[in-house]
Structures are given as C-alpha cells and as structure tokens.
Amino acid sequence: MHAAIEDGEEDAIPAALALLWADQYLDTLWRLEAHLGRHAAQSSPRTASPQVIPASA
C-alpha cells in the first residue's frame, strides 16, 4: 500500500487496498476460529477413559 502511494501508482492503490483488506479479514477469521474453538472445548463434555473389558477365562 505504502509503495503504491509513494511511487504514485494510482492504478495499484485499489488492488493494494483489496489485498490489505483480505489479509485483515482472514486474520479476523483466524482469531474468531481460535476464540470459538476455545469455547467449544470448554463446553464439550469430558470423555471418560476407555474402559478395559476383562477377557473371559
């Protein structure tokens, strides 16, 4: 973005903004996924240890 402005490439500014916004959007989705994952892990029931069934003698 800065390079497009500094170089005076006005045609490149919309593409640079789109790239910046896409990067920020994906970062926000990544943080939201991590946040929801923590809540899902906290609210899910804890699974018990698997029970060992003794063999018949």
Backbone torsions as a table, in degrees:
resi	resn	phi	psi	omega
1	MET	NA	-51.4	-179.6
2	HIS	-61.2	-40.2	-178.8
3	ALA	-64.1	-39.9	-179.9
4	ALA	-64.9	-38.8	179.7
5	ILE	-72.1	-45.7	-178.4
6	GLU	-63.5	-37.9	-178.8
7	ASP	-80.0	-7.7	179.9
8	GLY	74.8	20.4	-179.8
9	GLU	-86.8	83.1	-176.6
10	GLU	-65.0	-27.5	178.6
11	ASP	-69.4	-25.1	-177.8
12	ALA	-85.5	-13.9	-176.1
13	ILE	-62.9	-47.9	178.6
14	PRO	-58.8	-40.1	179.3
15	ALA	-67.0	-39.6	178.7
16	ALA	-65.8	-40.2	177.1
17	LEU	-64.7	-42.5	179.0
18	ALA	-61.3	-41.5	178.5
19	LEU	-65.2	-42.6	178.5
20	LEU	-62.5	-46.4	-179.1
21	TRP	-65.8	-39.1	178.0
22	ALA	-64.0	-41.6	178.6
23	ASP	-62.6	-44.7	179.2
24	GLN	-65.4	-39.0	179.2
25	TYR	-63.4	-46.1	179.5
26	LEU	-65.3	-36.5	176.8
27	ASP	-64.6	-40.9	178.2
28	THR	-64.5	-42.0	177.9
29	LEU	-63.4	-39.5	179.0
30	TRP	-62.5	-44.2	179.2
31	ARG	-67.2	-37.7	178.4
32	LEU	-65.0	-41.6	178.3
33	GLU	-61.4	-43.3	178.7
34	ALA	-64.4	-41.4	179.5
35	HIS	-63.2	-47.7	-179.8
36	LEU	-67.2	-34.5	177.9
37	GLY	-62.6	-40.5	177.2
38	ARG	-63.1	-43.3	179.8
39	HIS	-66.4	-39.4	178.8
40	ALA	-64.7	-39.9	-179.7
41	ALA	-67.1	-36.3	-179.8
42	GLN	-72.5	-31.8	-175.4
43	SER	-91.3	-12.2	-179.6
44	SER	-77.4	144.5	179.1
45	PRO	-67.1	143.2	177.9
46	ARG	-73.3	133.7	179.4
47	THR	-84.1	141.7	179.5
48	ALA	-77.2	160.1	176.2
49	SER	-64.1	143.8	178.8
50	PRO	-62.8	138.6	-179.9
51	GLN	-84.2	136.5	177.6
52	VAL	-93.1	124.3	-179.8
53	ILE	-95.2	121.8	-178.9
54	PRO	-66.5	144.2	178.3
55	ALA	-73.1	144.2	177.7
56	SER	-69.9	137.2	-178.2
57	ALA	-93.7	NA	NA
